[in-house]
Amino acid sequence: MDVARLQRLVERLQARARPPLPAELVPFYVAGTHVGNAQPAIARFVTARIAGFTLNDGVLAMRDGALDIDARTALLAEAASDMRAAGLVTGWRDELLAVGTPSVAKVERAASRAFGITTEAVHLNAYADLETLIVARRAAHKQIDPGLWDNLVGGMVPAGESLHQALTREALEEAGLHLDRVELRRGRSFQMRRPVPEGLQSEIIHVYDASIPAGVSLENQDGEVDAIERRTLTEIFDAIERDEFTLESALVTLESLTRRARIDTSADLFQANYETSSIHAI
């Protein structure tokens, strides 16, 4: 393994994963908890349309002093629906994500980045052997990063699911992989926080590794993967340098390689320095 090349990749990708945030972002509070950083246009839109939100001194907040989690979720659902009707959010998923840690509400996945809400995801590095990873190419119809290469398994953690439940479900959907048939190891968690076209991506990514026995069959089940292939580490480094992998999957791969080889880098991305998380035991 080319250690110097690995370190350079980590440092370059860290700069992309944690750039300085735009100064105009509006802090968003639910139940007195800072849960996100919204786009100014989103903050103005929801406060103009829905009486349950206020925008004072550059802070977006929910009027929720007497509300429970279900009522807060209903307010966020109303806001998300109005944003969808106005074309401010796209790619509706009918999937709820937790808001805050512990959860103070739930929000439609498609609206989470418009509000800049911190979400969680699980990713799995699949090792065929010490020098070979099994990777997946995202389907061409995917709204985000179509056609780019990804880890074998990756996806967001919906509200109400543990990390293990989410990883188990995603493994079955994306690769037809039963996790109870492989050796699974927990890696580190890290946070990406960067502006994206949908708003702000603030995502805590939990990394796992698995050794895939030669006889295990892998086949996509949900239509979101166009190909599953084996790649050597050198081929993966080359592809990452050409930006053929999603930023998340590239970082997940590099987290695993630096951890397994006990390589220390000057980057602090993998040092659990994120703002909020809900780390679950697997």
Backbone hydrogen bonds in HBPLUS format (Angstrom, degrees):
<---DONOR---> <-ACCEPTOR-->    atom                        ^
c    i                          cat <-CA-CA->   ^        H-A-AA   ^      H-
h    n   atom  resd res      DA  || num        DHA   H-A  angle D-A-AA Bond
n    s   type  num  typ     dist DA aas  dist angle  dist       angle   num
A0006-LEU N   A0002-ASP O   3.01 MM   4  6.26 156.2  2.06 149.7 156.9     1
A0007-GLN N   A0003-VAL O   2.92 MM   4  6.20 159.8  1.96 155.4 160.0     2
A0008-ARG N   A0004-ALA O   3.04 MM   4  6.27 157.1  2.09 145.8 151.8     3
A0009-LEU N   A0005-ARG O   3.02 MM   4  6.25 157.1  2.07 149.3 155.3     4
A0010-VAL N   A0006-LEU O   3.05 MM   4  6.35 161.8  2.09 151.6 155.9     5
A0011-GLU N   A0007-GLN O   3.09 MM   4  6.31 168.2  2.10 152.7 155.2     6
A0012-ARG N   A0008-ARG O   2.96 MM   4  6.13 158.2  2.01 149.3 155.5     7
A0013-LEU N   A0009-LEU O   2.92 MM   4  6.05 167.0  1.94 156.0 159.3     8
A0014-GLN N   A0010-VAL O   2.87 MM   4  5.95 148.8  1.97 147.1 156.2     9
A0015-ALA N   A0011-GLU O   3.37 MM   4  6.52 154.2  2.44 139.2 143.9    10
A0016-ARG N   A0013-LEU O   3.07 MM   3  5.07 124.0  2.40  94.6 108.9    11
A0017-ALA N   A0013-LEU O   2.89 MM   4  6.15 144.6  2.02 147.2 158.0    12
A0017-ALA N   A0014-GLN O   3.08 MM   3  4.93 118.6  2.47  91.1 106.9    13
A0018-ARG N   A0014-GLN O   2.94 MM   4  6.04 144.3  2.07 155.3 161.7    14
A0193-ARG N   A0017-ALA O   2.91 MM 176  6.07 161.7  1.94 164.4 169.4    15
A0025-LEU N   A0022-PRO O   3.38 MM   3  6.03 173.0  2.38 118.7 120.7    16
A0026-VAL N   A0038-ALA O   2.83 MM  12  4.97 174.1  1.83 149.5 151.2    17
A0038-ALA N   A0026-VAL O   2.71 MM  12  4.97 140.7  1.86 156.7 144.0    18
A0060-LEU N   A0027-PRO O   2.86 MM  33  6.03 157.3  1.91 171.2 174.4    19
A0028-PHE N   A0036-GLY O   2.82 MM   8  5.00 158.0  1.87 142.4 136.7    20
A0035-VAL N   A0028-PHE O   2.91 MM   7  5.94 147.8  2.02 155.9 166.5    21
A0029-TYR N   A0060-LEU O   2.84 MM  31  6.29 153.7  1.91 149.2 157.7    22
A0062-MET N   A0029-TYR O   3.11 MM  33  6.49 143.4  2.25 154.8 165.1    23
A0030-VAL N   A0033-THR O   2.94 MM   3  5.26 153.4  2.01 147.7 149.8    24
A0033-THR N   A0030-VAL O   2.89 MM   3  5.26 161.0  1.93 114.1 120.5    25
A0039-GLN N   A0114-ALA O   3.39 MM  75  6.30 157.4  2.44 171.7 169.1    26
A0042-ILE N   A0039-GLN O   2.98 MM   3  5.21 123.4  2.31 104.3 118.9    27
A0043-ALA N   A0039-GLN O   3.02 MM   4  6.37 160.4  2.06 158.6 164.4    28
A0044-ARG N   A0040-PRO O   2.98 MM   4  6.24 162.4  2.01 153.2 157.3    29
A0045-PHE N   A0041-ALA O   2.99 MM   4  6.03 153.7  2.06 138.3 146.1    30
A0046-VAL N   A0042-ILE O   3.00 MM   4  6.21 173.0  2.01 162.0 161.0    31
A0047-THR N   A0043-ALA O   3.26 MM   4  6.28 160.0  2.30 143.2 148.9    32
A0048-ALA N   A0044-ARG O   3.08 MM   4  6.08 143.6  2.22 141.5 150.6    33
A0049-ARG N   A0045-PHE O   3.11 MM   4  6.25 138.5  2.29 144.2 155.2    34
A0050-ILE N   A0046-VAL O   2.85 MM   4  5.63 160.0  1.89 149.7 154.2    35
A0053-PHE N   A0050-ILE O   3.34 MM   3  6.16 157.5  2.40 124.8 124.5    36
A0063-ARG N   A0052-GLY O   2.68 MM  11  5.03 171.4  1.69 138.7 141.8    37
A0054-THR N   A0061-ALA O   2.81 MM   7  5.34 158.6  1.86 157.3 163.2    38
A0061-ALA N   A0054-THR O   2.95 MM   7  5.34 159.5  1.99 149.7 154.0    39
A0056-ASN N   A0059-VAL O   3.08 MM   3  5.38 147.3  2.19 152.7 147.9    40
A0059-VAL N   A0056-ASN O   2.94 MM   3  5.38 144.9  2.06 113.2 123.4    41
A0064-ASP N   A0062-MET O   3.00 MM   2  5.46 118.1  2.40 109.8  93.0    42
A0067-LEU N   A0064-ASP O   3.13 MM   3  4.92 165.2  2.16 104.9 109.4    43
A0072-ARG N   A0068-ASP O   3.00 MM   4  6.29 158.6  2.05 156.8 163.4    44
A0073-THR N   A0069-ILE O   2.95 MM   4  6.07 154.5  2.01 141.4 148.8    45
A0074-ALA N   A0070-ASP O   2.95 MM   4  6.20 147.7  2.06 141.2 150.0    46
A0075-LEU N   A0071-ALA O   3.06 MM   4  6.37 150.7  2.15 143.9 150.8    47
A0076-LEU N   A0072-ARG O   3.01 MM   4  6.34 161.2  2.05 152.5 157.1    48
A0077-ALA N   A0073-THR O   2.86 MM   4  6.06 146.1  1.97 143.4 153.7    49
A0078-GLU N   A0074-ALA O   2.95 MM   4  6.23 152.4  2.03 145.0 151.6    50
A0079-ALA N   A0075-LEU O   2.99 MM   4  6.28 160.3  2.03 148.9 154.1    51
A0080-ALA N   A0076-LEU O   2.85 MM   4  6.02 162.3  1.88 147.4 152.5    52
A0081-SER N   A0077-ALA O   2.90 MM   4  6.04 157.4  1.95 147.2 153.2    53
A0082-ASP N   A0078-GLU O   3.04 MM   4  6.25 161.7  2.07 149.4 153.9    54
A0083-MET N   A0079-ALA O   2.92 MM   4  6.14 157.1  1.97 150.5 157.4    55
A0084-ARG N   A0080-ALA O   2.88 MM   4  6.08 150.0  1.97 144.9 153.2    56
A0085-ALA N   A0081-SER O   2.97 MM   4  6.24 160.4  2.01 149.0 153.9    57
A0086-ALA N   A0082-ASP O   3.02 MM   4  6.23 142.2  2.17 142.0 152.0    58
A0088-LEU N   A0083-MET O   2.78 MM   5  4.99 149.3  1.87 162.3 156.7    59
A0087-GLY N   A0084-ARG O   3.01 MM   3  5.07 158.7  2.06 105.4 111.9    60
A0109-ARG N   A0095-GLU O   2.78 MM  14  5.64 152.8  1.86 169.7 179.0    61
A0159-ALA N   A0096-LEU O   2.87 MM  63  5.74 173.1  1.88 136.8 139.0    62
A0097-LEU N   A0107-VAL O   2.82 MM  10  5.35 159.7  1.86 147.4 152.2    63
A0107-VAL N   A0097-LEU O   2.92 MM  10  5.35 154.1  1.99 145.8 154.3    64
A0099-VAL N   A0105-ALA O   2.88 MM   6  5.11 143.9  2.01 153.0 142.8    65
A0104-VAL N   A0099-VAL O   2.78 MM   5  5.84 166.2  1.80 179.5 175.2    66
A0111-ALA N   A0108-GLU O   2.96 MM   3  5.59 147.9  2.06 117.9 126.9    67
A0112-SER N   A0109-ARG O   3.12 MM   3  5.26 155.6  2.18 107.0 114.5    68
A0115-PHE N   A0111-ALA O   3.28 MM   4  6.57 150.1  2.38 151.9 158.6    69
A0116-GLY N   A0112-SER O   2.98 MM   4  6.04 110.5  2.48 126.5 144.7    70
A0117-ILE N   A0112-SER O   2.90 MM   5  5.28 158.0  1.95 159.0 155.3    71
A0200-LEU N   A0113-ARG O   2.86 MM  87  5.00 164.1  1.89 134.9 135.0    72
A0119-THR N   A0202-SER O   2.86 MM  83  6.39 151.5  1.94 155.0 160.9    73
A0204-ILE N   A0119-THR O   2.86 MM  85  6.27 165.9  1.88 155.3 155.0    74
A0157-VAL N   A0120-GLU O   2.87 MM  37  5.55 155.6  1.93 141.5 138.7    75
A0121-ALA N   A0204-ILE O   2.91 MM  83  6.27 147.6  2.02 159.2 159.6    76
A0206-HIS N   A0121-ALA O   2.90 MM  85  6.17 166.6  1.91 150.6 154.1    77
A0122-VAL N   A0155-GLY O   2.87 MM  33  5.65 159.3  1.92 164.2 165.9    78
A0155-GLY N   A0122-VAL O   2.98 MM  33  5.65 147.9  2.08 153.7 163.6    79
A0123-HIS N   A0206-HIS O   3.03 MM  83  6.31 155.2  2.10 169.0 168.1    80
A0208-TYR N   A0123-HIS O   2.95 MM  85  6.16 138.5  2.13 152.5 165.3    81
A0124-LEU N   A0153-VAL O   2.86 MM  29  5.04 159.9  1.90 143.5 142.5    82
A0125-ASN N   A0208-TYR O   2.81 MM  83  6.21 166.0  1.83 155.2 155.9    83
A0210-ALA N   A0125-ASN O   2.86 MM  85  6.23 144.2  1.99 169.5 173.5    84
A0134-ILE N   A0126-ALA O   2.78 MM   8  5.35 160.1  1.82 157.2 162.2    85
A0127-TYR N   A0210-ALA O   2.80 MM  83  6.08 171.0  1.81 171.7 172.5    86
A0212-ILE N   A0127-TYR O   2.87 MM  85  5.89 170.7  1.88 155.7 158.5    87
A0128-ALA N   A0132-THR O   2.94 MM   4  5.43 152.9  2.02 135.4 143.6    88
A0129-ASP N   A0132-THR O   3.46 MM   3  5.21 165.2  2.48 133.5 132.7    89
A0132-THR N   A0129-ASP O   3.27 MM   3  5.21 168.9  2.28 107.2 110.6    90
A0233-LEU N   A0131-GLU O   3.07 MM 102  5.66 137.5  2.26 144.4 144.1    91
A0133-LEU N   A0231-ARG O   2.87 MM  98  5.44 161.5  1.90 164.6 161.5    92
A0231-ARG N   A0133-LEU O   2.78 MM  98  5.44 165.6  1.80 164.4 169.5    93
A0135-VAL N   A0229-GLU O   2.80 MM  94  5.54 158.1  1.85 168.3 169.8    94
A0229-GLU N   A0135-VAL O   2.92 MM  94  5.54 157.8  1.97 155.3 162.4    95
A0136-ALA N   A0150-ASP O   3.06 MM  14  5.19 163.8  2.09 135.5 140.2    96
A0150-ASP N   A0136-ALA O   2.62 MM  14  5.19 148.5  1.72 157.5 169.1    97
A0137-ARG N   A0227-ALA O   2.85 MM  90  5.20 159.4  1.89 147.1 152.5    98
A0226-ASP N   A0137-ARG O   2.82 MM  89  5.57 156.9  1.88 158.3 164.9    99
A0138-ARG N   A0148-LEU O   2.81 MM  10  5.56 165.2  1.83 169.4 164.7   100
A0147-GLY N   A0138-ARG O   3.12 MM   9  4.88 133.6  2.34 108.9 119.7   101
A0139-ALA N   A0224-GLU O   3.00 MM  85  5.02 157.6  2.06 125.4 120.9   102
A0142-LYS N   A0139-ALA O   3.19 MM   3  5.64 168.2  2.21 114.5 118.1   103
A0148-LEU N   A0145-ASP O   3.39 MM   3  5.80 168.3  2.40 127.6 129.0   104
A0149-TRP N   A0244-GLU O   2.77 MM  95  6.02 177.0  1.77 153.9 154.9   105
A0246-THR N   A0149-TRP O   3.01 MM  97  6.23 154.6  2.07 174.7 166.7   106
A0161-GLU N   A0158-PRO O   3.22 MM   3  5.79 162.2  2.26 136.0 135.7   107
A0166-ALA N   A0162-SER O   2.99 MM   4  6.20 163.2  2.02 151.5 155.8   108
A0167-LEU N   A0163-LEU O   2.90 MM   4  6.09 163.3  1.92 152.7 157.4   109
A0168-THR N   A0164-HIS O   2.89 MM   4  5.97 159.9  1.93 147.7 153.5   110
A0169-ARG N   A0165-GLN O   2.99 MM   4  6.16 163.2  2.02 148.4 152.6   111
A0170-GLU N   A0166-ALA O   2.91 MM   4  6.07 169.2  1.93 152.8 156.3   112
A0171-ALA N   A0167-LEU O   2.90 MM   4  5.95 156.5  1.95 146.3 152.9   113
A0172-LEU N   A0168-THR O   3.22 MM   4  6.43 154.8  2.28 144.0 149.6   114
A0173-GLU N   A0169-ARG O   2.95 MM   4  6.20 165.4  1.97 155.2 159.6   115
A0174-GLU N   A0170-GLU O   2.81 MM   4  5.76 170.9  1.82 155.2 158.0   116
A0175-ALA N   A0171-ALA O   3.05 MM   4  5.53 147.3  2.16 130.2 138.7   117
A0177-LEU N   A0171-ALA O   3.05 MM   6  5.18 165.8  2.07 126.2 121.8   118
A0176-GLY N   A0172-LEU O   2.99 MM   4  4.19 137.2  2.18 110.7 117.3   119
A0221-GLN N   A0173-GLU O   2.81 MM  48  4.97 153.1  1.88 151.7 154.3   120
A0222-ASP N   A0173-GLU O   3.16 MM  49  5.42 125.1  2.48 151.4 147.4   121
A0219-GLU N   A0175-ALA O   2.87 MM  44  4.78 148.1  1.97 118.2 120.3   122
A0181-ARG N   A0178-HIS O   2.98 MM   3  5.69 162.6  2.01 123.3 127.1   123
A0182-VAL N   A0179-LEU O   3.28 MM   3  5.51 171.5  2.29 112.4 113.5   124
A0211-SER N   A0183-GLU O   3.27 MM  28  5.64 147.5  2.38 143.0 151.8   125
A0185-ARG N   A0209-ASP O   2.81 MM  24  5.13 161.6  1.84 154.2 156.6   126
A0209-ASP N   A0185-ARG O   2.83 MM  24  5.13 159.2  1.87 147.7 154.5   127
A0187-GLY N   A0207-VAL O   2.67 MM  20  4.87 159.4  1.71 147.8 143.2   128
A0207-VAL N   A0188-ARG O   3.17 MM  19  5.70 155.8  2.23 143.8 151.2   129
A0190-PHE N   A0205-ILE O   3.04 MM  15  5.46 152.5  2.11 144.0 151.5   130
A0205-ILE N   A0190-PHE O   2.75 MM  15  5.46 167.7  1.77 171.9 169.1   131
A0192-MET N   A0203-GLU O   2.88 MM  11  5.29 161.6  1.91 154.2 155.9   132
A0203-GLU N   A0192-MET O   2.85 MM  11  5.29 156.9  1.90 151.9 159.7   133
A0194-ARG N   A0201-GLN O   2.91 MM   7  5.39 146.7  2.02 144.2 152.7   134
A0201-GLN N   A0194-ARG O   2.90 MM   7  5.39 164.1  1.92 163.3 159.3   135
A0196-VAL N   A0199-GLY O   2.94 MM   3  5.31 170.4  1.95 136.3 139.1   136
A0199-GLY N   A0196-VAL O   2.92 MM   3  5.31 156.7  1.97 117.5 125.1   137
A0216-VAL N   A0213-PRO O   3.16 MM   3  5.68 169.8  2.18 120.0 123.2   138
A0236-ILE N   A0232-THR O   2.95 MM   4  6.26 151.7  2.03 150.2 158.9   139
A0237-PHE N   A0233-LEU O   2.86 MM   4  6.13 161.8  1.89 154.1 158.4   140
A0238-ASP N   A0234-THR O   3.00 MM   4  6.23 163.9  2.03 149.9 154.2   141
A0239-ALA N   A0235-GLU O   2.99 MM   4  6.20 157.6  2.04 143.4 149.5   142
A0240-ILE N   A0236-ILE O   2.84 MM   4  6.06 157.4  1.89 154.8 160.8   143
A0241-GLU N   A0237-PHE O   3.00 MM   4  6.22 159.7  2.04 151.6 156.7   144
A0242-ARG N   A0238-ASP O   3.11 MM   4  6.41 135.4  2.32 138.5 150.6   145
A0242-ARG N   A0239-ALA O   3.14 MM   3  5.01 127.0  2.44  90.7 104.8   146
A0244-GLU N   A0239-ALA O   2.92 MM   5  5.23 172.5  1.93 154.6 153.3   147
A0243-ASP N   A0240-ILE O   2.97 MM   3  4.95 159.0  2.02 106.8 111.2   148
A0250-ALA N   A0246-THR O   2.98 MM   4  6.12 159.2  2.02 153.1 159.3   149
A0251-LEU N   A0247-LEU O   3.07 MM   4  6.25 161.5  2.10 149.1 153.5   150
A0252-VAL N   A0248-GLU O   2.89 MM   4  6.16 154.3  1.96 150.2 158.4   151
A0253-THR N   A0249-SER O   2.94 MM   4  6.10 158.9  1.99 147.2 152.2   152
A0254-LEU N   A0250-ALA O   2.98 MM   4  6.25 159.9  2.02 147.5 153.1   153
A0255-GLU N   A0251-LEU O   2.79 MM   4  5.95 150.7  1.88 147.4 155.6   154
A0256-SER N   A0252-VAL O   3.18 MM   4  6.40 159.9  2.22 144.7 148.9   155
A0257-LEU N   A0253-THR O   3.03 MM   4  6.34 164.3  2.06 152.4 156.5   156
A0258-THR N   A0254-LEU O   2.97 MM   4  6.03 168.2  1.99 150.2 153.3   157
A0259-ARG N   A0255-GLU O   3.04 MM   4  6.07 155.4  2.10 144.4 151.7   158
A0260-ARG N   A0256-SER O   2.86 MM   4  5.95 170.5  1.87 156.8 159.6   159
A0261-ALA N   A0257-LEU O   3.07 MM   4  6.01 151.3  2.15 140.4 147.8   160
A0263-ILE N   A0258-THR O   2.78 MM   5  4.80 160.2  1.82 146.8 151.4   161
A0262-ARG N   A0259-ARG O   3.12 MM   3  4.89 152.2  2.20  96.8 105.2   162
A0271-GLN N   A0268-ASP O   3.17 MM   3  5.37 159.7  2.22 118.5 117.7   163
